[in-house]
Amino acid sequence: MANYIALISWTEQGVKAYGNTLDRAEAAAELAGKLGGSLSQIFWTMGEYDVVGVLEAPDDESATAFALALSSQGNVRTSTMRAFDAGEMRQILAKVPG
């Protein structure tokens, strides 16, 4: 499965409902499962982003569907990027000519 890092910012609506952030995180994990993946880690952070999630998804389309479904609820905005572990990076480097 592919790994994705989701950088998540609360919207004004999401900040007003900060008290249910744990419930929303559980719902996000269930959503990831319905899309064939898992939300393997969630961190609440200080700084530019309010939450950082590590998503495992079968493909880019599933990760995109996750981000769209999550954002469409109005509580968060996401910036999701594909992440590569050391094994995947080793395979990538092996393909570089020269």
N, C-alpha and C positions, 0 to 999 in steps of 0.2 A: 504494500500500500504506500501511496505517496504521502509525504508529510507537508503540512502547511502551517504557517505561523499567522494567526489572526490578531492584528492590533486593533483593539476595540475602544471606541470613545462613546461615552454616554451622551445621548441627546438631552435637551432640556427636559423632555418627558421622562427619560431614563433616570436623570438625577433626582427628579421629584419623587420617583418611585424606588429610590436606592434601597429601601428596606426589604424589597423582594428580590434583590440581586442573586441570592442563593437559589431561590426557586427558578429564576430565569436561567441560571447556569445549568440547573438540572434539566430544564426543558430543552436547552441547547444541546446537551449531551444526548437526550432522547432523539432529537432531530438528526444529529449526526448518525446515530444508529439506524434510523429509518432510511438514511441515504447510503447505507452500506459501510459506514466508517465509524470512527469514534473520536470523541473529544477527550484526548488522553490526559491533558493537563489544563488547568485554568489557574491563572494568577491575577489577583487584584493588585494593581500597581499605582505608584505615585508618579506624577509627571505628565507627559504629553498624552499618554494613553491610560485609560482607567482599568482595562482588563487586557491580558494577553492569553490567548488560547493556543494550544497545540492540537491541531486537527489531523487525523489520519483519514484519508479518503481514497477510494479506488481510482479516481481520475479527476482531472481538472473540472470537468462538468459537474461532478458531485460536489466538489469544494465550492464552486461558484453558486450552485443551487443552495448550499448551506448558507453562504454569505448573504444571498438575496433574501432567503426566507427569514434569516435572523434580523436583517436590517429593515425588512418590510413591516415589522411589528412596531417600529417607531421608537424603540428604547435605545438603540445603538446605531453607530455607523462603523463599518469595518474596512480595514485595509488588509487584504489577505495576500500572502506571498508563498510561493512554492519554496520548500526547504529541502536540502539534501544532507543526508547523514554521511559519515565518513566512507562507508562502503559505496554509496552512490557517487560520491565525489571521486573516489578511486576509479570507478568505471568511466566517469566523464573525462578525467585526466588521461586515461588510456586511449581515448579517442582523439586527443589533440595531436595533430601532425607535428612531427619534428621532435 
